[in-house]
Each structure stands twice: as structure tokens, then as C-alpha cells.
Amino acid sequence: MQANNTQQLLLNLNEIEMYLISNEKPVDAERINKIRLQIKNNSSHEMLTHAIKKFIAMASVKYLGDIQIKEFYSPYEWMNYLSKTVELAKSILKDIAY
């Protein structure tokens, strides 16, 4: 199950990166790209955990959630997308904790 969740998380992070690029947020897009690559390369348990926690922190209402993304009809849709991706990330953290 973790492999499928990780693949979905990587896809979602790639989409988030593309949304940020298309909305002229290159610095945030680069941060998401670095997180995605750390998760993809999965060099160690600690690195994976750290990368996922960094994404969860970035996806807060006060950071990425506060950006208006033109591809989403409303800010709530964008925040819901981020929230679903955070839940996926948290499920991975829970899986690797055992």
C-alpha cells in the first residue's frame, strides 16, 4: 500500500509544482521539486520523513494554501487539493513509522 501512496504523492507533488510555476511562484515550485526528488530518491528513512514533514508544513493555510491558483475555481478548491495531498503524506508517515 505504501508504494501506491508514495507514487500518488509524487504525482500530486508534481502537479502542485506545475500549478505553482503557471502561477508565477518559482521559488515555491522549486521547494516542492526538491521535496519530490527527496521522496523519489528515498535515500534514507530520515530523509523521507523529513521531506514529507517539510511538505506538510508548506501546505498550511498560511503558506501554500494562501496562494490564489488560477486553475482552481475558488481558494477552497485549492486548499482541499492540498489537504487531500497532506492526508496522503500523513498516511505514508504513519506506514513508515512501523
Phi, psi and omega in degrees: 000321182299321180299316178296317179296320180295318178298318178295319178299317179299318178297314180297318179297321177297317178297317179300317178301315180296319176299317181294320178297312183291345178252022174058047176237063186295327181293314178294322178299319179294322177297316178296320178300315179298318178298314180300317180293323177297320179291316181298315182285334170043050186293329178204161178302316182295318179295318179298312179300315180297315181297315180296318179295325176297317178297314181303318179294320180293330186279012181291163179298329184276354180240261181296327181293345181268001182268133175278118180254116187296337180286348179253137184300322181218161177301331180293323178297317178297314180295322177297320177298314177298318181298319178294323178290323176296317179299320176297315179297319179295325178293325176293315178302318179296318180296320184278350179288341183260000000 
